[in-house]
């Protein structure tokens, strides 16, 4: 009797919850504020809206961002319990992408083929499908892992970098677009197909 109750506890814990709030630990590791809200529609379907934001004083040319991701999930067992498949979309942009928090000027001369164009002010759109799993840790807590593959379209403005007296292109700490020439009529676009979403999230269930 006790063993049967123990086996049924995870199922009961997942079935009675309709709303979940979560945070992606992978984004937390980069000091990115992020939050997801997921609502169960039926026993097997749920919808989620998640966002991530980073724009701290220690500027970073690659990590400062704003991302929004809506998602639809199908749960093979029941919502918030076990395996699920997902379809998602994402949209986002770089924040203060023209800043660099570390001084690269003393190293650029070691790279004679340093790219003369800086790509900044990027915006992207993405769509994909994913697979994931929810582990029930308790009545109100889950751990969720998810991996997604999809297509991403990226568009950004290019800047022609300044040159030193030896003709080498360089970037320095601070506003890397200062002294650079924006090429507004030459916006770079990129198409990418591959992994576009990865999450390891702590989930609180209501």
C-alpha positions as CSV (number, residue, x, y, z in Angstrom):
1,X,0.0,0.0,0.0
2,X,2.8,2.4,0.9
3,X,4.8,1.5,-2.2
4,X,1.7,2.1,-4.4
5,X,1.1,5.5,-2.8
6,X,4.7,6.4,-3.4
7,X,4.5,5.5,-7.0
8,X,1.3,7.5,-7.5
9,X,2.5,10.6,-5.7
10,X,4.5,12.1,-8.6
11,X,1.4,11.7,-10.9
12,X,-0.9,13.3,-8.4
13,X,1.6,16.1,-7.8
14,X,1.8,17.0,-11.5
15,X,-1.9,16.6,-12.2
16,X,-3.1,19.1,-9.6
17,X,-1.0,22.0,-10.8
18,X,-2.1,24.4,-13.6
19,X,0.4,27.3,-13.4
20,X,4.2,27.2,-13.2
21,X,6.8,29.9,-12.7
22,X,10.4,29.1,-13.7
23,X,13.9,30.4,-14.1
24,X,16.5,29.0,-16.5
25,X,19.7,28.2,-14.5
26,X,21.9,28.6,-17.7
27,X,20.8,32.2,-18.1
28,X,21.2,32.7,-14.3
29,X,24.8,31.6,-14.7
30,X,25.4,34.6,-17.0
31,X,23.7,37.0,-14.6
32,X,20.8,37.4,-17.0
33,X,17.5,38.1,-15.3
34,X,14.9,35.6,-16.7
35,X,11.5,34.4,-15.9
36,X,9.0,32.0,-17.5
37,X,5.2,31.7,-16.9
38,X,3.5,28.4,-18.0
39,X,-0.2,27.7,-17.9
40,X,-1.8,24.2,-18.3
41,X,-4.6,24.3,-20.8
42,X,-5.6,20.6,-20.6
43,X,-4.1,17.5,-19.1
44,X,-1.7,17.2,-22.1
45,X,-1.2,20.8,-23.3
46,X,0.3,23.9,-21.8
47,X,1.6,27.3,-23.1
48,X,4.6,29.3,-21.8
49,X,5.9,32.8,-22.2
50,X,9.5,33.4,-21.1
51,X,11.9,36.3,-21.3
52,X,15.5,37.0,-20.5
53,X,17.3,40.4,-20.0
54,X,20.9,41.5,-19.4
55,X,22.2,45.0,-19.5
56,X,24.4,45.6,-16.5
57,X,27.1,48.2,-15.9
58,X,29.8,45.7,-16.8
59,X,29.1,45.8,-20.5
60,X,29.7,42.7,-22.5
61,X,29.6,42.8,-26.3
62,X,28.1,39.3,-26.6
63,X,25.9,38.8,-23.5
64,X,23.7,41.9,-23.2
65,X,20.4,41.1,-24.7
66,X,16.6,41.1,-24.6
67,X,14.8,37.9,-25.6
68,X,11.1,36.9,-25.6
69,X,10.1,33.3,-26.2
70,X,6.5,31.9,-26.5
71,X,6.1,28.2,-26.5
72,X,3.4,25.5,-26.9
73,X,4.0,22.1,-25.2
74,X,2.5,18.6,-25.5
75,X,2.9,16.4,-22.4
76,X,3.0,12.7,-23.2
77,X,2.0,11.7,-19.7
78,X,0.4,14.8,-18.2
79,X,1.3,18.4,-17.7
80,X,4.4,19.2,-15.6
81,X,5.3,15.5,-15.4
82,X,7.7,13.6,-17.5
83,X,8.4,13.9,-21.3
84,X,7.1,16.7,-23.5
85,X,7.5,18.0,-27.0
86,X,7.4,21.7,-27.8
87,X,7.1,24.2,-30.6
88,X,8.5,27.7,-29.9
89,X,9.4,31.0,-31.4
90,X,11.9,33.6,-30.2
91,X,12.6,37.2,-30.9
92,X,15.4,39.4,-29.5
93,X,18.0,42.0,-29.8
94,X,21.4,43.0,-28.4
95,X,21.4,45.7,-25.7
96,X,24.4,48.2,-25.8
97,X,26.1,45.8,-28.2
98,X,28.6,48.5,-29.0
99,X,30.3,48.2,-25.6
100,X,33.2,46.0,-24.5
101,X,34.0,45.6,-20.9
102,X,37.6,44.3,-21.3
103,X,40.5,46.2,-23.0
104,X,41.4,44.4,-26.3
105,X,43.6,47.2,-27.6
106,X,46.9,45.7,-26.2
107,X,46.2,42.3,-28.0
108,X,44.8,43.3,-31.4
109,X,48.2,43.6,-33.0
110,X,48.8,39.9,-32.4
111,X,46.0,39.1,-34.8
112,X,47.0,40.5,-38.2
113,X,43.9,39.1,-39.9
114,X,41.6,40.8,-37.3
115,X,38.2,41.4,-39.0
116,X,37.8,45.0,-40.0
117,X,34.0,45.0,-39.6
118,X,32.3,45.0,-36.2
119,X,28.7,43.6,-36.2
120,X,26.5,45.3,-33.6
121,X,22.9,46.3,-33.0
122,X,21.8,42.8,-33.9
123,X,18.1,41.6,-34.0
124,X,16.9,38.1,-34.5
125,X,13.8,35.9,-35.1
126,X,13.7,32.2,-34.6
127,X,11.4,29.2,-34.6
128,X,11.9,25.6,-33.7
129,X,10.8,22.4,-32.0
130,X,12.1,20.9,-28.8
131,X,12.1,17.9,-26.5
132,X,12.3,18.0,-22.7
133,X,11.6,16.3,-19.4
134,X,10.2,17.4,-16.0
135,X,11.4,15.7,-12.8
136,X,9.0,16.2,-9.9
137,X,11.0,17.1,-6.8
138,X,8.1,17.8,-4.5
139,X,4.5,19.0,-4.3
140,X,5.5,22.5,-5.7
141,X,8.9,22.0,-7.2
142,X,10.2,20.6,-10.5
143,X,13.4,20.4,-12.4
144,X,13.0,20.8,-16.2
145,X,15.5,20.2,-19.0
146,X,14.8,21.1,-22.6
147,X,16.7,21.1,-25.9
148,X,15.5,22.7,-29.1
149,X,16.5,22.7,-32.8
150,X,15.3,25.4,-35.2
151,X,15.9,28.2,-37.7
152,X,17.3,31.6,-36.8
153,X,17.4,34.8,-38.9
154,X,19.8,37.5,-37.6
155,X,20.2,41.0,-38.9
156,X,22.8,43.5,-37.7
157,X,24.5,46.8,-38.5
158,X,28.2,46.6,-39.6
159,X,30.8,49.2,-38.5
160,X,34.1,49.7,-40.2
161,X,36.7,49.7,-37.4
162,X,39.3,52.4,-37.0
163,X,43.0,51.7,-37.9
164,X,46.2,52.5,-36.0
165,X,49.3,54.0,-37.5
166,X,50.4,50.6,-38.8
167,X,47.1,50.1,-40.6
168,X,45.8,47.4,-38.1
169,X,42.1,47.4,-37.3
170,X,41.3,47.4,-33.5
171,X,38.7,47.7,-30.8
172,X,39.2,49.1,-27.3
173,X,37.4,49.0,-24.0
174,X,34.3,51.2,-23.8
175,X,32.2,52.3,-26.8
176,X,33.7,50.2,-29.6
177,X,31.7,52.1,-32.2
178,X,33.4,55.4,-31.3
179,X,35.7,56.1,-34.2
180,X,34.1,53.4,-36.2
181,X,32.1,54.1,-39.4
182,X,28.6,52.7,-39.4
183,X,27.7,51.1,-42.8
184,X,24.0,51.6,-42.7
185,X,23.5,50.6,-46.3
186,X,25.3,47.3,-45.7
187,X,23.3,45.4,-43.1
188,X,24.5,41.8,-42.6
189,X,22.0,39.0,-42.5
190,X,22.6,35.5,-41.4
191,X,20.6,32.3,-41.6
192,X,21.3,29.5,-39.1
193,X,19.8,26.0,-38.7
194,X,20.7,24.1,-35.6
195,X,20.4,24.2,-31.8
196,X,18.6,27.4,-30.8
197,X,17.3,26.7,-27.3
198,X,18.8,25.0,-24.2
199,X,17.3,25.2,-20.7
200,X,17.8,23.7,-17.3
201,X,15.1,25.3,-15.2
202,X,13.9,25.3,-11.6
203,X,10.1,25.3,-11.6
204,X,7.6,26.3,-8.9
205,X,4.1,25.0,-9.3
206,X,0.8,26.5,-8.1
